[in-house]
Amino acid sequence: MNIHKVCQVVRIVLFGTMLLFYPLSVSCFASDLAEIRQRGVLRHLGVSYANFVKPTPEGVSGLDVDLMRLFAQHLGVKYEWVQTTWSQVFTDLTGNLLISGDTAKNYSGKLPILGDVIANGLTILPWREKLVQYSIPTFPTGVWLLARADSPIKPISPSNNVELDIQNVKGLLKNRSVLAMKNTCLDPTLYGLGQTGADIRFYTSSENLDEVAPAVLDGVAEATLLDIPDALIALQKWQGEIKVIGPVSPHQYMGVAFAKDSPELLDEFNSFFKKIWADKTYKKMVEKHYPSVFVYLGDFFEGSREIIK
């Protein structure tokens, strides 16, 4: 049985016995660059999300899958996708069992480490930076409010001041039902929506963020929070059925996450990413999976932006 399968078995046993033998200390080794090269495999932790990670009958595809495959090739090792969930992904990377509050995360116990890197359209958020170390930003994002096309909520008139736009959007939310998801980039506590008078409803049927937009179309709520990459897909998939009201967050960025004890792997990725940025390889990958992002956030990809230096 290979090490990944061993870790999966140990993890299942730990979950079942945790309350009896708490705290526990179990790990399948955390891996920095030398260990990964010795093992010969890069384990990519990827939550199924938008066009970043998409399971297919043949395996898996998406922007971050292509990026990690190319990084594994750069390292001279094989690529392995490790499917995970939003609630488990940081534990799978760090081995730290997490107990979550509204926006804070606390360590409580240990579980096996199942992967070397997280890449699935992962927004850089302060609470996440306490758990992991991020690469240089790889993708622009932000959170928008979207509503059904028949909603009386009218889109704001954009200004040149994003903070003013956010306040104008929030001013429309009193007594309006808004769908959100806890402990993700769509967590309303991150954006102060509790003070708007909105009827906040949490999507709990699954942890799949791709199900939020169709849930709104099915009438679960009048509007929803969506990050920009997912919103672009929703606007294309349900043309004429959904509309953008405006932003609820300032500009944000996504990145690739590494364990804090993998500094050499992080440095190697950053060097690799700068190279494929400079030679336009990465831009071609983005064009394949997110062609419409250049209409809305094209400035991020122009020139040698300071953000990737």
Secondary structure, DSSP 8 states (H G I E B T S, - for coil): --HHHHHHHHHHHHHHHTTTS-S---------HHHHHHHTEEEEEEE-BTTTBEEETTEEESHHHHHHHHHHHHHTSEEEEEEE-TTTHHHHHH-EEEEE-SS-EEEEEE-----SEEEEEEE--HHHHTT-EE-S--EEE-EEEEEETT-S-------S-HHHHHHHHHTT-TT-EEEE-TTSTT-GGGTTGGGTT-EEEE--S-S-GGGHHHHHHTTS-SEEEEEHHHHHHHHHHTTTTEEEEEESS--EEEEEEE-TT-HHHHHHHHHHHHHHHHTTHHHHHHHHH-TTHHHHHGGGGSSS-GGG-
